Amino acid sequence: MHASSFAHMQNFKEKYLSKLTSDELTIFDLGSMDVNGTYREIFDNPAWHYRGLDLAEGKNVDIVLKNTYSWKEIKTDSVDVLISGQAFEHMEFFWITMLEVARVLKPGGLCCIIAPSSGFEHRYPVDCWRFYSDGFSALARFARLKVLEVFSRNKKGPKDNDEKDLWKDTVMICRKYRLPFFYALRQRIWRKLMHWVLIRRLPL
């Protein structure tokens, strides 16, 4: 994890969770394995329940997902906050993963996703994508999430030789809509059908 990503996640916590320090929150970190750092210390609060998610056992992994695109280990509407940094560029079909993010979030739940818009190829085990603000906004709309904030550091600046500028992070913060029962049910059915269609013939 690079320093700018950690700073972006710290800013997310301070801006969106600073008034919830006494609330019990379930916080899931997608792609949490400690390769070169984690976000765990940012969310170190006695009232918060941080859980690391990844596809293999390892340091900072509490829940091992069997499938990137179908999280049978996690209940629908069960997560208050889902965070992810430097993971989406390594997902071949990230739009399916985003449907799972939307599914597991509680109504009103927040997600913060950070991914590079630049930088060198770094397979882990694959490196497929770079993201701009418009792309992340479209992804949120596809998953039926409300974009609260999205920005990208993809413009050249005087400090582009600094490590923190190498990846030019794109950051998106979304909230799951609170909807009346009928509309929430309709959206849940749409999401389930879309997910089923997308994973049914997914190439291995």
VOLUMLO-356027 format. One record per residue: residue number from 0; residue in one letter; x, y, z of N, C-alpha, C, O in turn. Coordinates in steps of 0.001 Angstrom, whole numbers, plus 500000, padded with zeros to 6 digits. Each point is the difference from the previous one (the first is absolute). Last residue first. Example, Ala and Ser with C-alpha at 12.3 -4.5 7.8 and 13.67 -1.06 7.14 Angstrom:
// VOLUMLO-356027
PT_dodo_rofi_n_xx_n_yy_n_zz_ca_xx_ca_yy_ca_zz_c_xx_c_yy_c_zz_o_xx_o_yy_o_zz
PT_1_s_512850_497750_507080_500820_501190_500060_499230_501090_500730_500509_501108_500169
PT_0_a_499781_493172_499761_499110_501190_500000_500900_501200_500000_501036_499981_500665
This chain:
// VOLUMLO-356027
PT_dodo_rofi_n_xx_n_yy_n_zz_ca_xx_ca_yy_ca_zz_c_xx_c_yy_c_zz_o_xx_o_yy_o_zz
PT_203_l_486147_480857_483121_500926_499682_501091_501407_500448_499647_500923_499820_500794
PT_202_p_494111_502249_497589_501151_499179_499595_500966_499813_501155_500265_500934_500757
PT_201_l_494327_499788_499636_501251_500711_500163_501175_499111_499594_500122_498885_500508
PT_200_r_494786_500766_499458_500919_499472_498995_501347_500720_500058_500646_500240_498980
PT_199_r_496108_500731_504375_499532_498677_499548_500960_499381_499002_500301_498811_500096
PT_198_i_499847_505679_502080_500890_498935_500478_499648_498637_499439_500776_499055_500139
PT_197_l_496721_504964_498683_501416_500272_499773_500908_498864_500430_501035_499776_499373
PT_196_v_494175_500099_501336_500304_500005_498566_501509_500117_499773_500555_499305_499149
PT_195_w_497888_501107_505255_499839_498623_499521_500362_499892_498520_500684_499064_499588
PT_194_h_499208_505227_502386_501127_499224_500504_499942_498570_499467_501021_499455_499581
PT_193_m_495363_503347_499481_501180_500439_499265_501225_499193_500414_500798_499594_499155
PT_192_l_495237_499680_503241_499889_499481_498634_501230_500367_499168_500533_499168_499265
PT_191_k_499164_502605_505071_500182_498547_500058_499940_499382_498611_500801_499125_499671
PT_190_r_498323_505478_500817_501408_499723_500259_500269_498496_500007_501022_499539_499492
PT_189_w_494512_501952_500065_500784_500353_498808_501456_499618_500193_500621_499426_499105
PT_188_i_496565_500069_504597_499711_498985_498982_500804_500271_498734_500559_499078_499407
PT_187_r_499673_504111_503994_500661_498761_500433_499790_498885_498976_500922_499240_499701
PT_186_q_496844_504852_499701_501423_500151_499727_500769_498742_500380_500949_499614_499317
PT_185_r_494466_500548_501652_500194_500004_498550_501480_500092_499645_500476_499319_499091
PT_184_l_498319_501083_505428_499806_498633_499528_500240_499901_498499_500640_499060_499526
PT_183_a_499427_505184_502436_501168_499236_500446_499924_498560_499509_501002_499421_499582
PT_182_y_495337_503374_499634_501111_500371_499134_501275_499255_500385_500798_499629_499139
PT_181_f_495330_499709_503528_499753_499525_498641_501191_500287_499088_500423_499133_499235
PT_180_f_499716_502462_505360_500055_498542_499853_499862_499543_498553_500799_499185_499538
PT_179_p_501251_505657_501246_498784_499345_500480_500008_498519_499608_500687_499600_499060
PT_178_l_504118_502598_501392_498828_500055_499139_498776_499417_500698_500135_499141_500871
PT_177_r_505305_502716_499475_498916_499573_500896_498708_500176_499221_499621_501126_499676
PT_176_y_505526_498158_498166_498759_500744_500193_499130_499374_501085_499935_498778_500134
PT_175_k_505458_501053_499708_498877_499201_499521_498706_500725_500332_499800_500438_501133
PT_174_r_505061_501954_497948_499056_499578_501028_498904_499162_499351_499535_500309_498903
PT_173_c_506039_501296_500002_498588_499811_499635_499179_499636_501222_500521_499552_501022
PT_172_i_504631_502322_496884_499240_499760_501226_498526_499989_499642_499492_500946_499399
PT_171_m_505735_498690_498047_498545_500128_499910_499369_499639_501338_500330_498983_500609
PT_170_v_504755_502367_496726_499287_499670_501241_498508_500210_499781_499577_501036_499487
PT_169_t_505546_498321_497810_498612_500411_499851_499240_499476_501211_500112_498828_500359
PT_168_d_505487_502213_498923_498801_499290_500452_498694_500635_499540_499863_501223_499954
PT_167_k_505266_498770_498744_498928_500971_499727_498629_499386_500310_499163_499794_499121
PT_166_w_505610_498415_501068_498778_499264_499655_498829_500914_499679_499041_499572_499356
PT_165_l_505316_502242_501873_500220_498984_498983_498703_499364_499521_499803_499818_498798
PT_164_d_501069_503586_504772_499359_500390_498754_500106_498934_498922_499407_500153_498932
PT_163_k_502592_499500_505445_498558_500131_500208_499270_500380_498726_498784_499827_499916
PT_162_e_506014_499868_500241_499360_498685_500051_498483_500138_500084_499269_499236_499371
PT_161_d_503476_504736_498288_499824_499445_501331_499297_498655_499922_499202_499768_499092
PT_160_n_501583_503179_497180_501066_499050_500232_499930_499397_501398_500756_499081_500314
PT_159_d_496239_504321_498080_499718_498723_499378_501122_498979_500169_499800_498813_499741
PT_158_k_499091_506006_501799_500616_498951_500819_499767_498615_499404_499926_499017_500737
PT_157_p_498356_505153_497374_501430_500256_500239_500692_498893_500775_501229_499933_500019
PT_156_g_494517_498747_496967_500250_501079_500935_501481_500123_500268_500786_499208_499479
PT_155_k_495058_498332_497098_501402_500225_500334_500143_501192_500937_499328_501021_499853
PT_154_k_496266_495845_500104_500588_501101_499248_501430_500240_500460_500323_499845_501178
PT_153_n_496366_496979_500634_500610_499522_498755_500591_501119_499156_500368_499782_498846
PT_152_r_497100_498986_505746_501220_500811_499916_500755_499604_498739_501141_499545_500069
PT_151_s_493373_500248_501406_501178_499304_499504_501178_500961_499933_499860_501143_499565
PT_150_f_494719_497967_502761_501038_500881_499467_501213_499163_499619_500181_498875_500465
PT_149_v_494364_501236_501802_500928_499247_499159_501017_500972_499421_499640_501067_499503
PT_148_e_495776_498364_504206_501240_500685_499658_500824_499092_499095_500109_498799_500248
PT_147_l_495464_500100_501029_500145_501167_500870_501198_500844_499601_500001_501223_500140
PT_146_v_496548_495013_497324_501352_500541_500112_499984_501249_500884_499299_500970_499709
PT_145_k_497344_494614_500197_500055_501446_499875_501428_500488_500203_500602_499746_501043
PT_144_l_497496_495354_496922_500509_500683_501185_500082_501492_499729_500215_500423_498864
PT_143_r_498675_495509_498193_498910_500713_500681_500439_500554_501348_499302_499864_501005
PT_142_a_503333_497883_495423_499667_499229_501200_498890_500631_500822_499634_499481_501054
PT_141_f_501915_502696_495008_499683_498629_499589_499552_499156_501188_499070_499201_499883
PT_140_r_502606_505109_500910_498639_500045_499460_499538_498621_499548_498837_499637_500176
PT_139_a_505610_500802_501296_499063_500180_501108_498561_500020_499506_499124_499388_500611
PT_138_l_504289_500474_496163_499946_498741_500736_499014_500084_501163_499245_499059_500243
PT_137_a_501724_504836_497293_499162_499087_499222_499846_498670_500718_498919_499411_499986
PT_136_s_504018_503676_501896_498623_500488_500126_499040_499086_499250_498921_499681_500500
PT_135_f_505686_499484_499092_499502_499607_501317_498559_500462_500201_499197_499279_500591
PT_134_g_502931_502071_495458_499818_498551_500011_499467_499503_501330_499117_499144_500035
PT_133_d_502030_505404_499467_498769_499684_499264_499732_498502_499986_498850_499566_500073
PT_132_s_505215_501973_501915_498812_500384_500766_498705_499609_499288_499091_499448_500620
PT_131_y_505103_497590_498169_499814_501442_500084_498688_500278_500743_499214_499089_500259
PT_130_f_504475_496428_499414_498687_500601_500150_500073_501529_500040_500883_500581_500632
PT_129_r_501733_494406_497576_500214_501271_500673_498673_500753_499953_499215_499797_499074
PT_128_w_502295_494544_500370_499281_501252_499769_500660_501188_500683_500774_499855_500946
PT_127_c_500682_495257_499100_499121_500141_498832_499584_501426_499669_499770_500310_498831
PT_126_d_503733_495921_503665_499829_501454_500118_499262_500444_498743_500588_500067_498921
PT_125_v_500419_495019_504176_499801_500718_498740_499870_501487_500308_499696_500390_501128
PT_124_p_500951_496484_502367_500898_499430_498987_499817_500635_498614_500771_499724_499080
PT_123_y_500225_502674_502671_499829_499367_501310_498675_499239_500044_499119_500438_500739
PT_122_r_504581_502976_495984_499085_498852_500062_499957_499415_501411_501026_499816_500655
PT_121_h_500238_504931_497068_500397_499250_501190_498999_498857_500206_498989_500156_500685
PT_120_e_502696_504294_495759_499297_498726_500124_500536_499234_501214_501211_499883_500184
PT_119_f_499110_505496_499918_500508_498878_499218_499173_498733_500236_499243_499902_500965
PT_118_g_498682_505241_499452_500961_499112_500627_500356_498802_499136_499311_499693_499027
PT_117_s_495904_503401_501591_501277_499995_499299_500909_498973_500663_499543_499196_500812
PT_116_s_496168_501778_500808_499702_500427_498638_501267_499971_499149_499957_500277_498802
PT_115_p_498424_496803_505923_500874_500913_499258_499422_500413_498651_499257_499249_499367
PT_114_a_497822_499692_505178_500729_499237_498989_500829_500974_499171_499666_501182_499921
PT_113_i_496569_498265_504590_501178_500707_499493_500719_499092_499003_500264_498833_500289
PT_112_i_494686_501810_502572_500832_499183_499120_501112_500869_499422_499753_501088_499480
PT_111_c_496108_498623_504519_501108_500836_499523_500940_499104_499206_500577_499057_500541
PT_110_c_493927_500996_501555_501175_499314_499482_501011_501033_499532_499640_501071_499509
PT_109_l_495623_498421_503997_500993_500735_499218_501042_499057_499418_500322_498967_500587
PT_108_g_494057_500812_501195_501396_499625_500186_500921_500706_499017_499575_500441_498932
PT_107_g_495499_499651_501307_500710_501088_500645_501471_499716_500219_500745_500875_500441
PT_106_p_496435_494928_499109_499463_501277_499500_500618_501155_500791_499963_500007_501230
PT_105_k_503121_495800_498645_498701_500339_500574_499455_501240_499294_500782_500797_499483
PT_104_l_502716_495777_498100_499847_501232_500771_498595_500129_500564_499022_499660_499334
PT_103_v_502323_496780_497696_500287_499767_501410_499866_501263_500849_499844_499909_501217
PT_102_r_499370_500146_493942_499119_499025_500669_500254_499946_501503_499051_500008_500784
PT_101_a_503731_502633_496346_498679_500603_500210_499072_499060_500759_499205_500446_500827
PT_100_v_505006_497895_497949_500177_501104_500947_498640_500610_500334_499673_500208_501168
PT_99_e_500407_496641_495448_500082_499377_501322_500235_501045_501087_499470_499879_501104
PT_98_l_500548_501524_494436_498641_499569_500348_499976_499334_501373_499033_500151_500747
PT_97_m_505110_501012_497431_499291_501184_500490_498547_499681_500335_499429_500599_500912
PT_96_t_503336_496093_497097_500358_500224_501399_499238_501183_500574_499596_499975_501163
PT_95_i_500009_499280_494304_499245_498986_500740_500291_500125_501492_499098_499893_500831
PT_94_w_503268_502840_496217_498609_500455_500090_499120_498968_500713_498998_500361_500617
PT_93_f_505688_498851_498325_499759_500783_501219_498556_500454_500148_499542_500236_501118
PT_92_f_503445_496159_496350_498614_500411_499759_499496_500796_501206_499103_499562_500721
PT_91_e_505454_499064_499244_499712_499967_498574_498611_500554_499688_499833_500742_499033
PT_90_m_503486_500650_505048_498791_499203_499768_499635_500040_498525_499781_501076_499444
PT_89_h_503781_501464_502788_500392_498597_499875_498806_499076_499770_500169_498781_499979
PT_88_e_499504_505955_500815_500781_499864_498769_500432_498556_499757_500402_499647_498892
PT_87_f_497249_501596_505110_499133_499938_498827_500795_499875_498697_499500_499419_499038
PT_86_a_502580_501134_505355_499504_498652_499726_499252_499939_498670_500116_499017_499268
PT_85_q_501880_504773_503632_500962_499279_499174_499583_498544_499773_500829_499091_500044
PT_84_g_496240_502788_503576_501072_500782_499397_500974_499126_499249_500443_498974_500517
PT_83_s_494343_501384_502202_500883_499208_499145_501043_500913_499384_499668_501042_499436
PT_82_i_495767_498455_504430_501116_500742_499432_500822_499070_499117_499987_498783_500185
PT_81_l_494851_501762_502405_500901_499129_499244_501072_500866_499361_499699_500962_499293
PT_80_v_496293_499255_504920_501024_500671_499199_500828_498944_499275_500464_499041_500616
PT_79_d_495671_499606_501814_499832_501455_500105_500938_500748_499070_499608_500980_499367
PT_78_v_498078_493909_500247_501257_500727_500181_499733_501503_500038_499300_500531_499138
PT_77_s_497446_495829_499917_500606_499692_501302_501213_500855_500341_500540_499880_501100
PT_76_d_496115_499038_494879_499647_501092_500916_500608_499809_501393_499311_500186_501003
PT_75_t_501055_495399_496502_499481_501216_499380_499645_501017_501084_499506_499632_501066
PT_74_k_504270_496624_499979_498558_500170_499843_499661_501319_499311_500756_500968_500080
PT_73_i_503748_495776_499482_499527_501265_500563_498512_500188_499698_499566_499858_498857
PT_72_e_503190_496434_499543_500388_500108_501416_499390_501225_500687_500054_500103_501226
PT_71_k_499663_498845_494047_499040_499215_500773_500280_500074_501496_499140_499666_500815
PT_70_w_502164_503121_494740_500429_499942_501397_498965_499271_500855_499229_500635_500720
PT_69_s_502593_500042_494000_498814_499502_500693_500374_499716_501448_500640_498993_500301
PT_68_y_502562_502590_496470_498779_500549_499416_498719_499501_500668_498907_500396_499595
PT_67_t_505719_498252_501457_500042_501468_499942_498648_500595_499655_499694_501127_500389
PT_66_n_501059_494162_502177_499768_500503_498649_499980_501528_500037_499265_500601_500783
PT_65_k_501553_496827_503112_500254_498932_499034_499907_500503_498564_500567_499408_499082
PT_64_l_500911_503253_505582_498938_499873_499010_500366_498893_499014_501129_499943_499514
PT_63_v_500298_501127_505764_500509_499597_498690_498806_499784_499068_499150_499144_500246
PT_62_i_501820_503850_504465_499031_499199_499247_500589_499705_498628_500363_500919_499265
PT_61_d_502319_501377_503785_499096_499370_500967_498995_499073_499321_499593_498986_500568
PT_60_v_505534_503431_498554_498838_499415_499326_499166_499258_501045_500461_499024_500592
PT_59_n_503954_503123_500073_498923_500991_499898_498798_499492_499206_499202_500803_499517
PT_58_k_504936_496276_499705_499998_501045_501019_498942_501048_499667_499920_500479_498869
PT_57_g_499042_494841_499025_501209_500789_500138_499852_501032_501089_498959_500093_500651
PT_56_e_498179_496221_495689_500382_500248_501381_501297_500795_500039_500860_499862_499130
PT_55_a_495915_500722_496657_500895_499003_500576_500291_500362_501447_499895_501161_500397
PT_54_l_497344_501545_496797_499768_498710_499347_500893_498890_500539_499855_498845_499600
PT_53_d_498154_505591_503221_500891_499742_498874_499737_498586_499485_499184_499264_500555
PT_52_l_499341_504833_503498_499538_499003_499020_501057_499824_498923_500570_500972_499505
PT_51_g_498879_501025_505972_500701_499985_498727_499514_498874_499113_499861_498862_500448
PT_50_r_497881_504239_503713_500269_498657_499508_500667_500095_498637_499523_500701_499107
PT_49_y_498863_502408_505649_500716_499951_498720_500268_498545_499636_500470_499218_500827
PT_48_h_496249_503627_502550_500405_498620_499748_500580_499917_498590_499277_499831_499019
PT_47_w_499824_504191_505134_499959_499590_498597_500547_498586_499840_500930_499593_500697
PT_46_a_498989_502938_503441_498606_499820_499585_499881_499457_498574_498922_499574_499584
PT_45_p_505363_501499_502490_499339_498921_500752_498571_499716_499547_499521_498874_500130
PT_44_n_504368_502891_496600_499062_500641_500919_499244_498891_500728_499508_499075_499353
PT_43_d_504010_501696_496417_500195_499400_501319_499185_500773_501030_500459_500996_500559
PT_42_f_500334_499628_494506_498668_499683_500525_500080_499283_501349_499096_499252_500373
PT_41_i_504812_502110_497245_499124_501154_499815_498662_499775_500690_499386_500935_500513
PT_40_e_503901_495602_499218_500222_500947_501098_499116_501235_499885_499690_500633_501009
PT_39_r_500260_495957_495515_499399_499577_501265_500143_501048_501092_499040_500262_500725
PT_38_y_502356_499425_494391_499214_501114_500548_499524_499726_501428_499335_500848_500595
PT_37_t_505370_497197_496935_498549_499839_500016_499350_501270_500554_500669_500922_500468
PT_36_g_504439_496822_497219_499240_500923_500850_498506_499755_499897_499531_499396_499036
PT_35_n_503395_498253_498125_500939_501072_500381_499266_501067_500799_500211_501198_499809
PT_34_v_497801_494579_499528_501128_499795_499095_501077_501035_500298_501177_499669_500143
PT_33_d_494226_498337_502230_501130_500895_500257_501170_499603_499112_500789_499118_500338
PT_32_m_493737_500233_498742_501236_499327_500392_501167_500990_500107_500180_500875_499153
PT_31_s_494999_499916_499513_500634_500528_501215_501364_499411_500324_500681_500499_500896
PT_30_g_495193_499731_495734_501377_499982_499541_500945_500429_501098_500884_500830_499787
PT_29_l_494564_500748_501338_500132_499068_498884_501407_500089_499402_500447_501073_499596
PT_28_d_497061_500015_505274_501090_500489_499153_500257_498961_498914_500549_498933_500276
PT_27_f_495246_502604_503439_500688_498967_499234_500998_500648_499049_499710_501006_499353
PT_26_i_497277_500146_505397_500819_500565_498928_500760_498871_499318_500808_499321_500635
PT_25_t_494908_501933_503001_500667_498878_499351_500716_500541_498773_499365_500507_499075
PT_24_l_499063_502100_505664_500045_499910_498543_500704_498723_499584_501026_499626_500568
PT_23_e_496653_503261_503886_500530_498703_499576_499898_499903_498491_498906_500039_499437
PT_22_d_501645_504701_503259_499057_499067_499392_500689_498678_499673_501164_499978_499600
PT_21_s_500965_504058_502092_499350_499247_501081_499002_498972_499464_499445_499216_500770
PT_20_t_502988_503758_496335_501014_499284_500769_499402_499181_501137_500632_499056_500475
PT_19_l_497669_503962_495734_499451_498666_500291_500945_499182_500875_499921_498772_500018
PT_18_k_500816_505636_497920_498864_500177_500910_499389_498667_500435_499003_499969_500721
PT_17_s_504649_500241_496165_500460_500640_501239_498872_500202_501012_500250_500061_501204
PT_16_l_499839_498082_494070_499757_499134_501155_500342_500651_501333_499826_499376_501047
PT_15_y_500667_502684_494454_498707_499308_499967_499696_499174_501254_498841_499664_500242
PT_14_k_505247_503072_499035_498903_500770_499431_498643_499333_500185_499001_500676_500243
PT_13_e_505117_497255_501220_499811_501256_500726_498779_500768_499490_499300_500639_500785
PT_12_k_501988_495317_497032_499561_499746_501374_499688_501298_500734_498980_500106_500682
PT_11_f_502876_500233_494994_498632_499455_499960_499470_499775_501406_498872_500386_500306
PT_10_n_505612_500854_499249_499105_501135_499756_498541_499553_499934_499107_500691_500492
PT_9_q_504185_496004_499825_499947_500751_501255_499053_501186_499865_499226_500288_500913
PT_8_m_501733_497284_495258_499100_499240_500865_499864_500672_501359_498923_499990_500596
PT_7_h_504087_501900_496307_498630_500123_499492_499012_499270_500909_498911_500505_500270
PT_6_a_505693_499046_500664_499514_501339_500330_498566_500210_499523_499195_500607_500707
PT_5_f_503004_495395_498137_499736_500015_501434_499427_501347_500421_499073_500061_500807
PT_4_s_502392_499579_494791_498790_499210_500202_499599_499978_501472_498825_500152_500334
PT_3_s_505238_501886_498443_498854_500835_499614_498687_499252_500183_498988_500603_500360
PT_2_a_505224_497172_500438_499643_500980_501033_498770_500809_499647_499196_500313_500878
PT_1_h_501367_494636_497209_500786_501222_499961_499412_501061_500950_498843_499918_500414
PT_0_m_501226_494422_499561_499154_501197_500000_500880_501245_500000_500935_500106_500793
